[in-house]
């Protein structure tokens, strides 16, 4: 089991991972992986299916106790999953307030206002659209004022237009929180990573196989980043470099 | 080809006809039972259907009024209802406690579930001779039989409901830092509720059946006693009144559970698949 020692994280970092390994049977998914996430940094983690992206995220979320190595996170960790995972028997506001100390409903209401969902606060989750449900899930994560926000492909099931709106929303929220919150976005969408992240990581062979910093100002246009895009696609094993 | 305006008119006409259909069928569906009742009455009045086989509807209705007026029927219902309620409460509490213990812990599962799965195969009406030996012929064996009949469907469904809760929601709860108690209260129990209510309906159905069977044996009060006593005197009218009351009580309890379902599962009703 990975040790979780918040005190071991350097002040400029939110998360520190050293030699993290995870095997399922005799298949090694994470192999002595090292990673630091800076305070307020927006990191995108790319990788092919089965490359261990979700395994790493689950380890950071504290959902996987069968890892070995060293893993330390400073502050609260919050997760927005691919499926919104709202409790269908609790109204939206109560989903957001779940697990908060007494008086959390006011904060939950603020969080819903931030994601533009005030009008649906008293709705049942099953009546929400995909985008609304994902926004509620984001509000539920943000209301905890996390030091590290983990996003596990939260936009992949949304239609293209909703996804663009959600990208803007995530960047706005991250800005609004004075960039105190580090974000780790797990995705298989290279464009999404390029538009959002400060740093893009590619997971391969159980380790960080590649990393690129993106200094470009936001909002970005993908047409300005084609060179890096081709490079990342190459790292992911997609030969598209001749365009 | 018809014009759009005409199409609209036709559609409206069709909608109106469709709207009228349910009420019409509702009334139509009453016709055949009424005809059957009338035929039954006619057969009885003409002597075709002798009263020692079955009494005439009118006679049965009169008997129901008499039995109610002289207190026999209310009294019998009271006694039977008490048996069902006592048996149900005992069986339901035992079932829910066992299902929680088995559903929420590995140790509980290993200790409780195997014997429960084995015992469910037991035809429990066959236990009556043993129950008479153990508990005599008083109220206890009747209440015990109802409790046993209630316990199994409720246990099985509650346990399956707990185990069937979406693992993704439990994970989400853990990332929200919910402790074990909060996880059980906010995620696991509400998640198991729909299946538990299915079990509740089944077990209430079984409760009335178990009562009917139990009351055939050495009852000295209650609906079963009333029916058995009537058989001795070939009072088929009283027997039918007893049967009608049994079904009415079964229907009422079912309606109560439906009401509970509608209120407790409002979140699910809100979801209307297109």
Contacts between the chains, C-beta under 8 A, distances in Angstrom:
chain1	res1	chain2	res2	distance
A	61	B	175	5.4
A	62	B	174	7.4
A	62	B	175	7.4
A	63	B	171	5.6
A	63	B	174	6.4
A	63	B	175	6.8
A	76	B	177	7.8
A	77	B	175	7.2
A	78	B	175	6.8
A	79	B	172	7.5
A	79	B	175	4.4
A	81	B	168	7.0
A	81	B	171	7.9
A	81	B	172	6.6
A	83	B	168	6.4
A	85	B	168	5.2
A	85	B	169	5.8
A	85	B	171	7.4
A	85	B	172	3.9
A	87	B	169	6.1
A	87	B	172	7.8
A	87	B	173	7.9
A	87	B	186	6.8
A	87	B	187	6.4
A	87	B	190	7.1
A	88	B	267	5.4
A	88	B	268	7.1
A	88	B	271	7.8
A	89	B	190	4.3
A	89	B	191	7.6
A	89	B	193	7.5
A	89	B	267	4.6
A	89	B	268	8.0
A	90	B	186	7.3
A	90	B	190	7.8
A	90	B	267	7.7
A	98	B	173	7.7
A	98	B	176	5.7
A	98	B	178	7.2
A	98	B	186	6.2
A	99	B	173	7.7
A	99	B	176	4.0
A	99	B	177	5.5
A	99	B	178	5.1
A	99	B	182	6.8
A	124	B	266	7.7
A	124	B	267	4.7
A	124	B	270	4.2
A	124	B	271	7.2
A	125	B	267	7.7
A	126	B	267	6.7
A	126	B	268	7.1
A	126	B	270	6.0
A	126	B	271	3.7
A	127	B	270	5.3
A	127	B	271	6.6
A	140	B	176	7.3
A	144	B	176	7.5
A	144	B	177	7.9
